Amino acid sequence: MQAELSFIDLFLEASLLVKLVMLTLVAMSVASWAIIFQRYKLLKLAQENATKFEDKFWSGADLNRLYKELSARSGSTIGLENLFCSGFREYARLNNLSDKAPAAVMDGTYRAMRVSLTREVDTMENHLPVLATIGSISPYVGLFGTVWGIMNSFIALGSAQNATLAMVAPGIAEALIATAMGLFAAIPAVVAYNRFSVQVEKIETAYANFMEEFSSILHRQTYGSKEAQ
């Protein structure tokens, strides 16, 4: 009885096209895992930052002091910090105009925060389409390699005078490896994409809620100062 072929043996004995398919799937799997680890770290940091900043914001901290503190860390702020800074910066700029109108101040502040929110979401969603693509096409790439390998095995089997299972089995085995590799690349990518998409949606909702609450605070300050005058 022949010894079982190892993965390396199956790869080395595969046809050139099947080898290229396998190498492509390995590259896609490596890229997928690199994106998974990078996105996991970024989204975890975004969630932790949002929780930490909201705790500080709702602790009653002075908004001017908080803004100055974050501005001093220019370039290192992320997530809700950027949202707050962009909104407060625009609010302060518009509020200092001589011909200010409360509605215009609030509208400009809201637009500034909306732009910042869009940028933050774009940052969190970066590379997620790559995961979706890998998860979608990897099984088909692997299936292509399998079909090609099996086709070559049966062509070789047809030209042989004494066809036996021992002759065709290695060829079929090396072809099926391509499908297995396609699934190996696709499954983690699909799972990670679905999980990260849900996380991004939750974080975006938290950002949007903060934006509405912060706008309400600025709205009261704006119209309160207007009535006091």
N, C-alpha and C positions, 0 to 999 in steps of 0.2 A: 504493500500500500504506500502510495506516494505521501511524502510529508506535506503538511499544509503550507500553502504559499503565504508569505507575509505580505503586509501592505506594500513594502518596498519592492518585493518581487513582482507583485501585480502591477505596480506603477512602471517598473523598468521594462516589463514585457508587453505593456500596452502599446498601441499604435501611436504615432506622432500626434495625431489630432486629439486622441483621448488624453494623452499626456498634457497637451496644451489646455484642454478643458479642465483637467485636474489642477494644474497650476493656477489657472484663472480663478477657480473656486477657492483655492487656498488663499490667494491674494484678496479675494472678496471677503473671506472669513476674517482675515487679519484686519482689514480695514473696518469691518463691522465691529469687531471687539474693541478696536482703538476708539471708535466713535462712542460705543456703549460706555466705556470707562470715562471718557471725557465728558459726555453729557450727564452721566450720573454725578460726577463731581460738581459740575456747574449747577445743576438743578438743586442738588443738596445745599450748596452754598447759597443759592437764591432763596430757598425756603428758610434757612437759618437766619439769613440777613433780614428777611421780611419780618420774621417773628421778633428778632432783636430790635429792629428799628421801630416797629409798632409799639412794643413795650416802652421804649424810650419816649416815643411821640405822645402816647396817651398817659404818660406819667405826670404830665403837666409842665413839661419843659418849655421854656420860652422859645417861641418860633424863631425870633431873630438870632438868638444865641445858638440855637440848633443849626440854623442855616450857615452862620459864620463858622461853626465847628466843622460842618461838612465841606464847606468851600475851601477850608484850609487843607483838606485832604484831596484836593483836586486831582482827578485821575485814578483814585482808588475807591471811589464810591460806586455802588452797584444797586440794581433793583429799585426798591422803594426810595432809597436815598437819592437816586437820580431823578425819580419822579417828583419827590418833594422839592429838590433844589430847582428844577426847571420851573415848577409851578410858582414857588415863592419868589424866584428871581424875576419872572415876568410880572407877577403881582406887584412887587416893590417898584419895578420900573414904571408900570402903567399908573400906579397909585401916586407917584411923585409928579406926574404931569399936571400942569396948571389947569388945563381944560378937561380934566378927567371926567368920565361918565361912569358911574358904578356898573352899568350893564356892559360897557366896553371893557372895563377892567376885568370883570369876571369871565367874559367871553374869551379874551386874550389869554388869561390864566388857564382856562380849561383847555384851550387849543394847545398851549405849550405842554401841558401834562399829557394830553392825548398823543402828541408826537413822541414824547419820551416813552410812553407806554408801548407804542408801536415798535420803537427801537428795541426796547427790552424784550418784547415778545419775539421779535425777529432774531435776537441774539440767542434766546433759549431754543428756538426752533431750528437754528442753524445745524445742518448736516442730518436732520431727521429725514428729509426726503431721500438721502442716500441709503439710510437703513431700510426705508420702505422699498426702494428699488432693489436692493440686495435680497430682501425677503421675497420679493415678487419673482425675480428672474432666476435666482440660483437653482431652484428645482428644475426649471426648463433647460438651463445650461447643462446641469448634470444629466438630465434625461436625454439631451442631444448626444452627449458622450456615450451614454449607455446604448442608445439605438445604433450609433455608428460602430461601437465595439462589437455588439451582437451581430450586426450585419456582416462585419469582416469575419467573425467566427464561423458563421454559416456558409459564407463564400469559401473559406478554407476547408470546411467540412465537406462541402459538395465536391471539391476537387480531389479529395482523398479517396483512395481505393478501399481502404479498410477503416470506416468511420466508427469510432468508439466514443463513449461518454467521456473517457479520460482525455480525449483530444479536444473536445469542445468545452468542457467544464472550466478550464483556466481562462479561456477567452471570455466566457460569459461572466465569470467572477470578476475579472479585471474591468469589464464594462459596467457591472453593477456598482462597483466602487464609486464611479462617477456620480450615480444617483445618490448614494449615501453621503458623499461629500457635499452635494447640492443641498440636501436636507440639513446637514450639519451647519452649513453657512446660513440657510434661510431661517431655521427655527429660532435661534437666538435673536436674529435681526427683527423678526416679526414681533416676538414677545417684547423686546426692548422698545421698539417703535410704539406699540400700543401703550405700554406703561409710561413712557416719556410723554406721549401725547396727552394722556390724562393728567400727568403732573403739570405740564405747561398750562393746560386749561384751568387747573385749580389755582395755580400761581397767578395767571392772568386775571381770574375772577377776584382774587385777593387784592391785586393791584388796582383793579377797577373800583372795588368797594372803597379802598383807601382814597382814591382820587375823588370819589363822590363825597366822602366824609370830610376830606380836606377842603373841598370846594365849598361845602356848607359852612365850615368854620370861617373861611375867608369871606364868604357871602355875608355872614353876620357882622364881621368886622367892618366890611365896606359900607353896608347900609346903616350900620349902627353909628359909624363916624359921620355919615351923611346926615342922619337925623339929628345928631348932636350939634351939627353946625347950624 
